[in-house]
Amino acid sequence: MTQIRAVSSGTSWQPTRRLQAQRPGAAQPHPAPRRVRDALAPRRVRDALASAGIRRPRMLRGERMELPVDAPTLATERLLLRRHSLRDADDWFALESSPAVTEFLPWPERDRRQSDRHLRDRTRHTRLWQQNDFLALAVERHGRVIGDVSLHLREVPAERRSVEIGWVLHPGHSGRGYATEAARALLGFAFEVVGARRVTAVTDARNIRSLALAERLGFTPVRPAGLAEEFAPSTSPSLSLSWSPSMSLSLSLSREEAERHDPVSALRRALHQQR
């Protein structure tokens, strides 16, 4: 996957233009070299095991944050973000059974029993404390789960703390701003409570909706240092994209950039509604 850095906030990013190379008959981006794929493999395996609730004992997992951060309950104007529950099984199965959802996620096709197991695993991901800890929240609308947002703790030291954010929404509820509303509230939580200095996101480069959402939130894609000759960058002098073998695109958002898009205020409004 691409390493990312922030670039000027004045850059205008238009995902559709950047993705023209993916249309039928167009030139495809160069594949990543073997050494890059090999470097990514351990992280993919580790994340897959973590998603299944298989982790090393905490005593063997390295540095910790000053205090653990537990999953919050956040109320936005239209949504409730809270811990997953086994009572959500029907909604969760409907979500991950949608072809529009699995098309751009590395989730396997699951039957009902497998989906219930996946949900049970998600109910356990409720704390960020050490590197690679994972926290997942259900996105609820009128008592039904319509999506999921998550944080992955990537770097622990306070001066460079970073988390990776994820979002998924049932396509039946798309186009109404719910994903933006949920992700913005979780971004505020990441900066204000977790103490992140930078938040990253990884999305399939063909997922136009996800890219547009990332742009609205202030994320910026850039080319990683040291790989400029081995990936296919865009032609923009101030904005570069880099492609991985899985066609994923990494994006980044700093606290300073986020404040211009106001996620911290979104968090404060959410916490105020809980009082």
Residue pairs with C-beta under 8 A, 6 or more apart in sequence:
1 40
1 43
1 202
1 244
1 246
1 248
1 250
2 221
2 222
2 223
2 224
2 227
2 231
2 242
2 243
2 244
2 248
2 249
2 250
3 224
3 225
3 250
4 200
4 220
4 221
4 222
4 224
4 250
4 251
4 252
5 222
5 225
5 252
6 198
6 220
6 222
6 252
6 253
6 254
6 257
7 220
7 222
7 238
7 239
8 238
9 218
9 220
9 257
9 260
11 220
11 236
11 238
11 239
13 215
13 220
13 221
13 239
15 208
15 211
15 212
15 215
16 208
18 234
18 241
19 205
19 206
19 208
19 211
20 26
21 27
21 28
21 29
21 232
22 28
22 205
22 206
22 247
29 231
29 232
29 243
30 230
30 231
30 232
30 243
31 245
32 230
32 231
32 243
32 244
32 245
33 230
36 227
36 230
36 244
36 245
37 245
40 244
46 132
47 132
47 152
49 55
50 132
50 134
51 121
51 134
52 121
53 121
53 124
53 125
55 61
58 129
58 130
61 130
61 131
61 132
62 130
62 131
62 156
63 130
63 131
63 156
63 157
64 129
64 130
64 156
65 128
65 129
65 130
65 153
65 156
65 158
65 161
65 194
65 195
66 158
68 127
68 128
68 129
69 127
69 128
69 129
69 135
69 193
69 194
70 126
70 127
71 82
71 83
71 125
71 126
71 127
71 135
71 136
71 137
72 81
72 137
72 189
72 193
72 271
73 80
73 81
73 82
73 83
73 274
74 80
74 81
74 82
74 137
74 185
74 186
74 189
74 267
74 270
74 271
74 274
75 81
75 270
75 273
75 274
76 181
76 182
76 185
76 266
76 269
76 270
76 273
77 181
77 269
78 141
78 178
78 181
79 139
79 140
79 141
79 178
79 181
79 182
79 185
80 139
80 140
80 141
81 137
81 138
81 139
81 140
81 149
81 182
81 185
81 186
81 270
82 137
82 138
82 140
83 123
83 126
83 137
83 138
84 92
84 119
84 122
84 123
84 136
84 137
84 138
84 145
84 148
85 123
85 138
86 116
86 119
86 120
86 123
88 119
88 138
88 145
89 115
89 116
89 119
91 144
91 145
91 146
92 115
92 118
92 119
92 122
92 145
93 110
93 112
93 115
93 116
94 170
95 101
95 145
95 146
95 147
95 148
95 168
95 170
96 102
96 107
96 110
96 115
96 118
97 110
97 115
98 170
98 171
100 171
101 107
101 168
101 170
101 171
102 109
104 203
104 204
104 206
104 207
104 210
105 168
105 204
106 246
108 114
110 118
122 136
122 148
125 134
125 135
125 136
125 150
126 135
126 136
127 133
127 135
128 134
128 135
128 151
128 153
128 163
128 194
129 153
130 153
130 156
131 153
131 154
131 155
131 156
132 152
132 153
132 154
133 152
133 153
134 150
134 151
134 152
134 153
135 150
135 151
135 152
135 153
136 148
136 149
136 150
137 148
137 149
137 150
137 186
138 145
138 147
138 148
139 145
139 146
139 147
139 148
139 149
139 169
139 178
139 182
140 146
141 173
141 178
146 169
146 170
146 172
146 173
146 178
147 167
147 168
147 169
147 170
147 173
147 178
147 179
147 182
148 166
148 167
148 168
149 165
149 166
149 167
149 168
149 182
149 183
149 186
150 165
150 166
150 167
151 163
151 164
151 165
151 166
151 186
151 189
151 190
151 194
152 163
152 164
152 165
152 166
153 161
153 163
153 194
154 162
154 163
154 164
154 200
155 161
155 162
158 195
158 197
159 197
160 197
160 198
161 194
161 195
161 196
161 197
161 198
162 196
162 197
162 198
162 199
162 200
163 190
163 194
163 196
163 199
163 200
164 199
164 200
164 201
164 202
165 183
165 186
165 187
165 190
165 199
165 200
165 201
166 201
166 202
167 179
167 182
167 183
167 186
167 210
167 213
169 178
169 179
169 182
174 209
179 213
180 213
180 216
180 217
181 266
183 213
183 217
184 217
184 261
184 262
184 263
184 266
185 263
185 266
185 267
185 270
187 199
187 217
187 253
187 258
187 263
187 266
187 267
188 258
188 263
188 264
188 265
188 266
188 267
188 268
188 270
189 267
190 196
190 199
191 199
191 255
191 258
191 263
191 264
191 267
192 264
192 267
192 268
193 267
196 255
197 254
197 255
198 252
198 253
198 254
198 255
199 252
199 253
199 254
199 258
200 250
200 251
200 252
200 253
201 214
201 219
201 250
201 251
201 252
201 253
202 248
202 249
202 250
202 251
203 210
203 211
203 214
203 248
203 249
203 251
204 210
204 246
204 247
204 248
204 249
205 211
205 241
205 243
205 247
205 248
205 249
206 247
211 249
214 251
216 261
217 253
217 258
217 261
217 263
218 253
218 257
218 258
218 260
218 261
219 251
219 252
219 253
220 239
220 251
220 252
220 253
220 257
221 239
221 240
221 241
221 242
221 249
221 250
221 251
221 252
222 239
222 240
222 241
222 242
222 252
223 231
223 233
223 240
223 241
223 242
224 231
224 242
227 242
228 240
231 242
231 243
232 241
232 242
232 243
233 240
233 241
233 242
234 240
234 241
241 249
242 249
242 250
243 249
258 264
